[in-house]
Amino acid sequence: MRISTVKCALAGAAAGAVNGLLGAGGGMLLVPLLSLWCGVDDKRSFATAVAVILPLCLVSAGVFAVKNTLPLGVAWPYLAGGLLGGALGGLLFKKVPARLLHRLLGAFILWGGIRLLAA
């Protein structure tokens, strides 16, 4: 099945808008869009979302920096843990079944949504 370039571009635009607006969540949107809408297989959807989100985060951070709203002092302490967790997740990725990845993603989305609604 040929993946539609227009659908992929629209999925990327949606992920970028969500990422820029909310500071996170672009990958959570991109994974299901790539899987369900663009026909990308499950594991490749997760890996592609990671590859796409890095540049989107850099663009969003650049915009926040230009607007003078980027709190680097607050962000730096999380960087070491984030790098370690990212490396660990990348190493475990091939060993975790796609079905479990979907369930974990769904659980994080649900947990985050409940926390935000309760705030």
DSSP file (Angstrom, degrees, kcal/mol; ACC not computed):
  #  RESIDUE AA STRUCTURE BP1 BP2  ACC     N-H-->O    O-->H-N    N-H-->O    O-->H-N    TCO  KAPPA ALPHA  PHI   PSI    X-CA   Y-CA   Z-CA
    1    1 A M              0   0    0      0, 0.0     2,-0.4     0, 0.0     0, 0.0   0.000 360.0 360.0 360.0 129.6    0.0    0.0    0.0
    2    2 A R        -     0   0    0      1,-0.0     2,-0.4     0, 0.0     0, 0.0  -0.646 360.0-128.4 -82.5 132.1    1.4    3.4   -1.0
    3    3 A I        -     0   0    0     -2,-0.4     2,-0.4     1,-0.1    36,-0.1  -0.674  23.5-119.9 -83.2 129.3    1.4    6.0    1.7
    4    4 A S     >  -     0   0    0     -2,-0.4     4,-2.3    34,-0.2     5,-0.2  -0.541  12.8-152.8 -71.5 123.5   -0.2    9.3    0.8
    5    5 A T  H  > S+     0   0    0     -2,-0.4     4,-2.5     1,-0.2     5,-0.2   0.870  96.4  53.2 -63.6 -37.4    2.2   12.1    1.0
    6    6 A V  H  > S+     0   0    0      2,-0.2     4,-2.5     1,-0.2    -1,-0.2   0.927 109.3  47.5 -65.6 -45.1   -0.6   14.6    1.6
    7    7 A K  H  > S+     0   0    0      1,-0.2     4,-2.5     2,-0.2    -2,-0.2   0.915 113.3  48.7 -61.9 -42.4   -2.0   12.5    4.5
    8    8 A C  H  X S+     0   0    0     -4,-2.3     4,-2.4     2,-0.2    -2,-0.2   0.902 111.5  49.5 -64.7 -40.6    1.5   12.2    6.0
    9    9 A A  H  X S+     0   0    0     -4,-2.5     4,-2.4     2,-0.2    -2,-0.2   0.904 112.2  48.0 -65.1 -40.8    2.1   16.0    5.6
   10   10 A L  H  X S+     0   0    0     -4,-2.5     4,-2.4     2,-0.2    -2,-0.2   0.887 110.8  51.1 -66.3 -38.8   -1.3   16.7    7.3
   11   11 A A  H  X S+     0   0    0     -4,-2.5     4,-2.3     2,-0.2    -2,-0.2   0.916 111.9  47.8 -63.1 -42.8   -0.5   14.2   10.1
   12   12 A G  H  X S+     0   0    0     -4,-2.4     4,-2.6     2,-0.2    -2,-0.2   0.892 110.7  51.1 -64.1 -40.7    2.9   16.0   10.6
   13   13 A A  H  X S+     0   0    0     -4,-2.4     4,-2.5     2,-0.2    -2,-0.2   0.909 110.8  48.5 -63.6 -41.8    1.2   19.4   10.6
   14   14 A A  H  X S+     0   0    0     -4,-2.4     4,-2.4     2,-0.2     5,-0.2   0.921 112.6  48.2 -64.0 -43.7   -1.3   18.3   13.2
   15   15 A A  H  X S+     0   0    0     -4,-2.3     4,-2.7     1,-0.2    -2,-0.2   0.908 112.4  49.2 -63.8 -41.5    1.5   16.8   15.4
   16   16 A G  H  X S+     0   0    0     -4,-2.6     4,-2.7     2,-0.2     5,-0.2   0.903 111.0  49.3 -64.6 -41.7    3.5   20.0   15.0
   17   17 A A  H  X S+     0   0    0     -4,-2.5     4,-2.5     2,-0.2     5,-0.2   0.922 114.1  45.1 -64.1 -44.3    0.6   22.2   16.0
   18   18 A V  H  X S+     0   0    0     -4,-2.4     4,-2.8     2,-0.2     6,-0.6   0.924 114.6  49.1 -64.8 -44.0   -0.3   20.1   19.0
   19   19 A N  H  X S+     0   0    0     -4,-2.7     4,-1.7    -5,-0.2    -2,-0.2   0.915 115.6  43.1 -62.1 -44.7    3.4   20.0   20.0
   20   20 A G  H  < S+     0   0    0     -4,-2.7    -1,-0.2    -5,-0.2    -2,-0.2   0.878 118.9  43.4 -69.5 -38.4    3.9   23.8   19.7
   21   21 A L  H  < S+     0   0    0     -4,-2.5    -2,-0.2    -5,-0.2    -3,-0.2   0.911 128.4  25.2 -75.0 -43.4    0.6   24.7   21.3
   22   22 A L  H  < S-     0   0    0     -4,-2.8    -3,-0.2     2,-0.3    -2,-0.2   0.546  97.9-122.6-102.2  -9.6    0.7   22.3   24.3
   23   23 A G  S  < S+     0   0    0     -4,-1.7     2,-0.3    -5,-0.4    -4,-0.2   0.424  88.4  24.0  81.6  -3.3    4.5   21.7   24.6
   24   24 A A  S    S+     0   0    0     -6,-0.6    -2,-0.3     2,-0.0    -1,-0.1  -0.958  79.3  78.8-171.5 173.0    4.0   18.0   24.2
   25   25 A G     >  +     0   0    0     -2,-0.3     4,-1.6    -3,-0.1     5,-0.2   0.305  56.6 113.9  98.8  -9.6    1.6   15.5   22.7
   26   26 A G  H  > S+     0   0    0      1,-0.2     4,-2.5     2,-0.2     5,-0.1   0.905  82.2  47.4 -60.9 -40.5    2.6   15.7   19.1
   27   27 A G  H  > S+     0   0    0      2,-0.2     4,-2.5     1,-0.2    -1,-0.2   0.855 106.9  56.8 -68.2 -35.3    3.9   12.1   19.1
   28   28 A M  H  4 S+     0   0    0      1,-0.2    -1,-0.2     2,-0.2    -2,-0.2   0.835 114.1  40.2 -65.6 -31.0    0.8   10.9   20.9
   29   29 A L  H  X S+     0   0    0     -4,-1.6     4,-1.6     2,-0.1    -2,-0.2   0.861 113.8  53.8 -80.2 -38.8   -1.2   12.3   18.0
   30   30 A L  H  X S+     0   0    0     -4,-2.5     4,-3.0    -5,-0.2     5,-0.3   0.873  98.9  61.2 -68.0 -38.7    1.2   11.2   15.3
   31   31 A V  H  X S+     0   0    0     -4,-2.5     4,-2.3     1,-0.2     5,-0.2   0.953 110.3  38.7 -57.0 -54.3    1.4    7.5   16.2
   32   32 A P  H  >>S+     0   0    0      0, 0.0     4,-3.0     0, 0.0     5,-0.7   0.879 115.7  53.6 -66.9 -33.4   -2.4    6.8   15.7
   33   33 A L  I  X>S+     0   0    0     -4,-1.6     5,-1.8     1,-0.2     4,-1.4   0.928 111.7  44.8 -64.6 -42.7   -2.5    9.0   12.6
   34   34 A L  I  <5S+     0   0    0     -4,-3.0     6,-2.8     3,-0.2    -1,-0.2   0.913 119.9  41.7 -65.7 -41.3    0.4    7.2   11.0
   35   35 A S  I  <5S+     0   0    0     -4,-2.3     4,-0.4    -5,-0.3    -2,-0.2   0.966 128.5  24.3 -70.0 -53.7   -1.0    3.8   11.9
   36   36 A L  I  <5S+     0   0    0     -4,-3.0    -3,-0.2    -5,-0.2    -2,-0.2   0.864 132.7  30.7 -85.4 -38.1   -4.7    4.3   11.1
   37   37 A W  I  <<S+     0   0    0     -4,-1.4    -3,-0.2    -5,-0.7    -4,-0.1   0.845 127.7  34.1 -94.1 -37.6   -4.8    7.1    8.6
   38   38 A C  S   <S-     0   0    0     -5,-1.8   -34,-0.2    -4,-0.1    -3,-0.2   0.557  98.9-124.2 -99.3  -9.0   -1.5    6.7    6.7
   39   39 A G        +     0   0    0     -4,-0.4     2,-0.3    -6,-0.3    -4,-0.2   0.702  53.4 154.3  77.3  18.6   -1.3    2.9    6.8
   40   40 A V        -     0   0    0     -6,-2.8    -1,-0.3    -7,-0.1    -2,-0.1  -0.633  50.9-104.7 -80.3 138.3    2.2    2.8    8.4
   41   41 A D     >  -     0   0    0     -2,-0.3     4,-2.2     1,-0.1     5,-0.2  -0.205  34.1-105.4 -63.8 158.7    2.8   -0.5   10.4
   42   42 A D  H  > S+     0   0    0      1,-0.2     4,-1.8     2,-0.2     3,-0.2   0.897 115.1  43.1 -54.7 -55.8    2.6   -0.2   14.2
   43   43 A K  H  > S+     0   0    0      1,-0.2     4,-2.2     2,-0.2    -1,-0.2   0.901 114.7  51.0 -61.8 -41.2    6.3   -0.4   15.1
   44   44 A R  H  > S+     0   0    0      1,-0.2     4,-2.8     2,-0.2    -1,-0.2   0.842 105.2  58.1 -66.1 -32.3    7.3    1.9   12.3
   45   45 A S  H  X S+     0   0    0     -4,-2.2     4,-2.2     2,-0.2    -1,-0.2   0.924 108.1  45.7 -62.4 -44.3    4.7    4.5   13.5
   46   46 A F  H  X S+     0   0    0     -4,-1.8     4,-1.7     2,-0.2    -2,-0.2   0.941 116.1  45.1 -63.7 -47.1    6.2    4.7   16.9
   47   47 A A  H  X S+     0   0    0     -4,-2.2     4,-2.0     1,-0.2    -2,-0.2   0.897 113.3  50.2 -65.6 -40.3    9.8    5.0   15.5
   48   48 A T  H  X S+     0   0    0     -4,-2.8     4,-2.5     1,-0.2     5,-0.2   0.895 106.7  55.2 -64.7 -40.1    8.7    7.5   12.9
   49   49 A A  H  X S+     0   0    0     -4,-2.2     4,-2.5    -5,-0.2    -1,-0.2   0.902 107.8  49.7 -60.5 -40.2    6.9    9.6   15.6
   50   50 A V  H  X S+     0   0    0     -4,-1.7     4,-1.4     1,-0.2    -1,-0.2   0.928 112.1  47.8 -63.1 -44.3   10.2    9.8   17.6
   51   51 A A  H  < S+     0   0    0     -4,-2.0    -2,-0.2     1,-0.2    -1,-0.2   0.857 116.0  44.1 -65.2 -35.3   12.1   10.9   14.5
   52   52 A V  H  X S+     0   0    0     -4,-2.5     4,-1.5     1,-0.2    -1,-0.2   0.858 107.2  58.2 -77.8 -36.5    9.6   13.5   13.6
   53   53 A I  H  X S+     0   0    0     -4,-2.5     4,-3.1    -5,-0.2     5,-0.3   0.839  94.2  65.6 -68.8 -33.7    9.1   14.9   17.1
   54   54 A L  H  X S+     0   0    0     -4,-1.4     4,-2.2     1,-0.2    -1,-0.2   0.958 107.3  39.3 -55.4 -55.1   12.8   15.9   17.6
   55   55 A P  H  > S+     0   0    0      0, 0.0     4,-2.4     0, 0.0    -1,-0.2   0.888 115.4  53.8 -63.8 -34.9   12.8   18.5   14.9
   56   56 A L  H  X S+     0   0    0     -4,-1.5     4,-2.7     1,-0.2    -2,-0.2   0.917 109.1  48.6 -63.0 -41.3    9.3   19.7   15.9
   57   57 A C  H  X S+     0   0    0     -4,-3.1     4,-2.9     2,-0.2    -1,-0.2   0.895 110.2  51.6 -64.3 -39.8   10.5   20.1   19.5
   58   58 A L  H  X S+     0   0    0     -4,-2.2     4,-2.1    -5,-0.3    -2,-0.2   0.905 111.5  46.8 -64.4 -40.8   13.5   22.1   18.3
   59   59 A V  H  X S+     0   0    0     -4,-2.4     4,-2.3     2,-0.2    -2,-0.2   0.933 113.8  48.1 -65.2 -45.6   11.3   24.4   16.2
   60   60 A S  H  X S+     0   0    0     -4,-2.7     4,-2.6     1,-0.2    -2,-0.2   0.917 111.6  49.8 -61.2 -43.5    8.9   24.9   19.1
   61   61 A A  H  X S+     0   0    0     -4,-2.9     4,-2.5     1,-0.2    -1,-0.2   0.890 109.5  52.6 -62.6 -39.0   11.8   25.6   21.5
   62   62 A G  H  X S+     0   0    0     -4,-2.1     4,-2.5     2,-0.2    -1,-0.2   0.911 109.7  47.7 -62.1 -42.9   13.2   28.1   19.0
   63   63 A V  H  X S+     0   0    0     -4,-2.3     4,-2.2     2,-0.2    -2,-0.2   0.929 112.8  48.4 -64.0 -44.8    9.8   29.9   18.8
   64   64 A F  H  <>S+     0   0    0     -4,-2.6     5,-3.1     1,-0.2     6,-0.5   0.890 111.6  50.9 -62.1 -38.3    9.6   29.9   22.6
   65   65 A A  H ><5S+     0   0    0     -4,-2.5     3,-1.2     3,-0.2    -2,-0.2   0.920 109.9  48.7 -65.4 -43.7   13.1   31.3   22.9
   66   66 A V  H 3<5S+     0   0    0     -4,-2.5    -1,-0.2     1,-0.3    -2,-0.2   0.878 112.0  49.2 -62.6 -37.7   12.4   34.1   20.4
   67   67 A K  T 3<5S-     0   0    0     -4,-2.2    -1,-0.3    -5,-0.2    -2,-0.2   0.446 114.4-122.3 -80.5   0.3    9.3   35.0   22.4
   68   68 A N  T < 5S+     0   0    0     -3,-1.2    -3,-0.2    -4,-0.2    -2,-0.1   0.851  83.0 112.5  61.3  37.8   11.4   34.9   25.5
   69   69 A T      < +     0   0    0     -5,-3.1    -4,-0.2    -6,-0.1    -5,-0.1   0.103  35.2 115.0-123.8  20.7    9.3   32.3   27.2
   70   70 A L        -     0   0    0     -6,-0.5     2,-1.8    -5,-0.2     3,-0.2  -0.827  52.2-156.4 -97.3 107.2   11.7   29.3   27.2
   71   71 A P    >>  +     0   0    0      0, 0.0     4,-1.8     0, 0.0     3,-0.9  -0.504  24.0 165.3 -84.7  74.5   12.5   28.4   30.9
   72   72 A L  H 3> S+     0   0    0     -2,-1.8     4,-2.5     1,-0.3    -2,-0.0   0.854  72.0  61.1 -59.6 -35.8   15.9   26.7   30.4
   73   73 A G  H 34 S+     0   0    0      1,-0.2    -1,-0.3    -3,-0.2    -3,-0.0   0.852 109.3  42.4 -60.1 -33.9   16.7   26.9   34.1
   74   74 A V  H <4 S+     0   0    0     -3,-0.9     4,-0.3     1,-0.1    -1,-0.2   0.835 115.9  49.6 -78.3 -34.2   13.6   24.8   34.8
   75   75 A A  H >X S+     0   0    0     -4,-1.8     3,-1.3     1,-0.2     4,-0.7   0.833  92.2  73.7 -78.2 -34.5   14.3   22.4   32.0
   76   76 A W  H >X S+     0   0    0     -4,-2.5     3,-1.4     1,-0.3     4,-0.7   0.856  89.9  56.8 -54.5 -43.9   18.0   21.5   32.5
   77   77 A P  H 3> S+     0   0    0      0, 0.0     4,-0.6     0, 0.0    -1,-0.3   0.803 106.7  51.4 -60.9 -25.4   17.5   19.3   35.5
   78   78 A Y  H <> S+     0   0    0     -3,-1.3     4,-2.5    -4,-0.3    -2,-0.2   0.649  91.7  79.0 -82.4 -15.1   15.1   17.0   33.6
   79   79 A L  H <X S+     0   0    0     -3,-1.4     4,-2.7    -4,-0.7     5,-0.2   0.911  89.7  49.9 -64.2 -45.2   17.5   16.6   30.6
   80   80 A A  H  X S+     0   0    0     -4,-0.7     4,-2.3     1,-0.2    -1,-0.2   0.941 115.2  43.5 -61.0 -47.9   19.8   14.0   32.2
   81   81 A G  H  X S+     0   0    0     -4,-0.6     4,-2.9     1,-0.2    -1,-0.2   0.894 113.5  52.2 -63.9 -39.4   16.9   11.8   33.2
   82   82 A G  H  X S+     0   0    0     -4,-2.5     4,-2.5     2,-0.2    -2,-0.2   0.893 109.8  48.5 -63.9 -40.3   15.2   12.3   29.9
   83   83 A L  H  X S+     0   0    0     -4,-2.7     4,-2.2     2,-0.2    -2,-0.2   0.919 113.7  46.9 -65.3 -43.0   18.4   11.3   28.0
   84   84 A L  H  X S+     0   0    0     -4,-2.3     4,-2.5    -5,-0.2    -2,-0.2   0.933 114.5  46.5 -63.8 -46.5   18.8    8.2   30.1
   85   85 A G  H  X S+     0   0    0     -4,-2.9     4,-2.9     1,-0.2     5,-0.2   0.888 111.5  52.0 -63.6 -39.3   15.1    7.2   29.8
   86   86 A G  H  X S+     0   0    0     -4,-2.5     4,-2.3    -5,-0.2    -1,-0.2   0.903 110.7  47.6 -63.7 -41.2   15.2    7.9   26.0
   87   87 A A  H  X S+     0   0    0     -4,-2.2     4,-2.1     2,-0.2    -2,-0.2   0.926 113.4  47.9 -65.0 -44.5   18.2    5.6   25.6
   88   88 A L  H  X S+     0   0    0     -4,-2.5     4,-2.1     1,-0.2    -2,-0.2   0.933 112.7  48.3 -62.2 -46.7   16.6    2.9   27.8
   89   89 A G  H  X S+     0   0    0     -4,-2.9     4,-1.4     1,-0.2    -1,-0.2   0.899 110.6  51.7 -61.0 -40.7   13.4    3.1   25.8
   90   90 A G  H  < S+     0   0    0     -4,-2.3     4,-0.5     1,-0.2    -1,-0.2   0.880 110.6  48.3 -63.5 -37.7   15.2    2.9   22.5
   91   91 A L  H  < S+     0   0    0     -4,-2.1     3,-0.3     1,-0.2     4,-0.2   0.853 115.6  43.9 -70.5 -34.4   17.1   -0.2   23.6
   92   92 A L  H >X S+     0   0    0     -4,-2.1     3,-1.4     1,-0.2     4,-1.0   0.667  90.1  91.2 -82.1 -17.3   13.9   -1.9   24.8
   93   93 A F  G >< S+     0   0    0     -4,-1.4     3,-0.9     1,-0.3    -1,-0.2   0.853  85.0  47.7 -51.2 -48.6   11.9   -0.9   21.7
   94   94 A K  G 34 S+     0   0    0     -4,-0.5    -1,-0.3    -3,-0.3    -2,-0.1   0.741 111.7  52.4 -67.9 -21.6   12.6   -4.0   19.6
   95   95 A K  G <4 S+     0   0    0     -3,-1.4    -1,-0.2    -4,-0.2    -2,-0.2   0.627  93.0  82.8 -89.4 -14.3   11.8   -6.3   22.5
   96   96 A V  S << S-     0   0    0     -4,-1.0     5,-0.0    -3,-0.9    -4,-0.0  -0.796  83.7-120.0 -96.7 126.7    8.4   -4.8   23.3
   97   97 A P     >  -     0   0    0      0, 0.0     4,-2.0     0, 0.0     3,-0.5  -0.304  19.8-120.7 -63.5 147.2    5.4   -6.1   21.3
   98   98 A A  H  > S+     0   0    0      1,-0.2     4,-2.4     2,-0.2     5,-0.2   0.859 112.3  58.7 -56.9 -37.7    3.5   -3.4   19.3
   99   99 A R  H  > S+     0   0    0      1,-0.2     4,-2.0     2,-0.2    -1,-0.2   0.899 106.6  47.1 -61.1 -40.7    0.3   -4.3   21.1
  100  100 A L  H  > S+     0   0    0     -3,-0.5     4,-2.8     2,-0.2    -1,-0.2   0.884 109.1  54.8 -68.1 -38.1    1.9   -3.4   24.5
  101  101 A L  H  X S+     0   0    0     -4,-2.0     4,-2.6     2,-0.2    -2,-0.2   0.921 108.8  48.6 -59.4 -43.7    3.3   -0.2   23.0
  102  102 A H  H  X S+     0   0    0     -4,-2.4     4,-2.7     2,-0.2    -1,-0.2   0.912 112.1  48.5 -62.5 -42.7   -0.2    0.8   22.0
  103  103 A R  H  X S+     0   0    0     -4,-2.0     4,-2.5     2,-0.2    -2,-0.2   0.909 112.0  48.7 -65.9 -41.1   -1.5    0.0   25.4
  104  104 A L  H  X S+     0   0    0     -4,-2.8     4,-2.5     2,-0.2    -2,-0.2   0.927 112.5  48.2 -63.3 -44.6    1.2    1.9   27.2
  105  105 A L  H  X S+     0   0    0     -4,-2.6     4,-2.5     1,-0.2    -2,-0.2   0.931 112.6  49.0 -60.9 -45.5    0.6    4.9   24.9
  106  106 A G  H  X S+     0   0    0     -4,-2.7     4,-2.6     1,-0.2    -2,-0.2   0.892 110.5  51.0 -60.7 -40.6   -3.1    4.7   25.6
  107  107 A A  H  X S+     0   0    0     -4,-2.5     4,-2.9     2,-0.2    -1,-0.2   0.908 111.0  47.9 -65.0 -41.9   -2.5    4.5   29.3
  108  108 A F  H  X S+     0   0    0     -4,-2.5     4,-2.6     2,-0.2     5,-0.2   0.902 112.7  48.6 -66.3 -39.9   -0.2    7.6   29.3
  109  109 A I  H  X S+     0   0    0     -4,-2.5     4,-2.6    -5,-0.2    -2,-0.2   0.936 114.6  45.8 -63.2 -45.6   -2.7    9.5   27.3
  110  110 A L  H  X S+     0   0    0     -4,-2.6     4,-2.6     2,-0.2     5,-0.2   0.933 114.0  47.9 -62.7 -47.6   -5.6    8.5   29.6
  111  111 A W  H  X S+     0   0    0     -4,-2.9     4,-2.3     1,-0.2    -2,-0.2   0.920 114.0  46.8 -59.5 -46.2   -3.5    9.3   32.7
  112  112 A G  H  X S+     0   0    0     -4,-2.6     4,-2.5    -5,-0.2    -1,-0.2   0.905 112.2  50.8 -63.6 -41.8   -2.5   12.7   31.4
  113  113 A G  H  X S+     0   0    0     -4,-2.6     4,-2.5    -5,-0.2    -2,-0.2   0.914 110.4  48.3 -63.4 -43.3   -6.0   13.5   30.3
  114  114 A I  H  X S+     0   0    0     -4,-2.6     4,-2.0     2,-0.2    -1,-0.2   0.924 112.2  49.4 -63.0 -44.0   -7.4   12.6   33.7
  115  115 A R  H  X S+     0   0    0     -4,-2.3     4,-0.8    -5,-0.2    -2,-0.2   0.906 113.1  46.9 -62.1 -41.5   -4.7   14.7   35.5
  116  116 A L  H  < S+     0   0    0     -4,-2.5     3,-0.4     1,-0.2    -2,-0.2   0.888 112.4  48.9 -69.7 -38.2   -5.4   17.7   33.2
  117  117 A L  H  < S+     0   0    0     -4,-2.5    -1,-0.2     1,-0.2    -2,-0.2   0.830 111.5  50.5 -68.7 -30.6   -9.2   17.5   33.7
  118  118 A A  H  <        0   0    0     -4,-2.0    -1,-0.2     1,-0.2    -2,-0.2   0.654 360.0 360.0 -80.8 -15.6   -8.8   17.2   37.4
  119  119 A A     <        0   0    0     -4,-0.8    -1,-0.2    -3,-0.4    -2,-0.1   0.484 360.0 360.0 -71.7 360.0   -6.5   20.3   37.6
